[in-house]
Amino acid sequence: MAEALLRTFNLVDSDGKVYIAHEYQTVNDTSNLSGRSSIGGLKSYRLADGTHLNVDGEGFKNLDTGAKLTRK
């Protein structure tokens, strides 16, 4: 199972610090004898340093610190 980078965007915390976040999606190979194909799977979000994020309402939650981040 591979993972594809879908997009990069900025997030900001309550102190105004800006973070770079990446949205990834797993790519599932569905190839068969008729040819190659794939479908997108689950999405995940991480900061540029690899810290995992959870979607939290209208924003995101840093799983390491618990900080809430919103799109800039």
MOJO-V459199 format. One record per backbone hydrogen bond with DSSP energy under -1.0 kcal/mol. NH is the residue of the N-H (numbers start at 0). CO is the residue of the C=O. If there is no record, write none. Layout:
# MOJO-V459199
((NH | CO) (NH | CO))
This chain:
# MOJO-V459199
((1 | 26) (3 | 24) (5 | 22) (6 | 22) (8 | 20) (10 | 18) (11 | 69) (12 | 16) (15 | 12) (18 | 10) (20 | 8) (21 | 45) (22 | 6) (23 | 43) (24 | 3) (25 | 41) (26 | 1) (27 | 38) (29 | 36) (31 | 34) (34 | 31) (38 | 27) (40 | 25) (43 | 23) (45 | 21) (46 | 50) (47 | 19) (49 | 46) (52 | 44) (53 | 60) (55 | 58) (58 | 55) (59 | 68) (60 | 53) (61 | 66) (62 | 51) (65 | 61) (68 | 59) (69 | 11) (71 | 9))
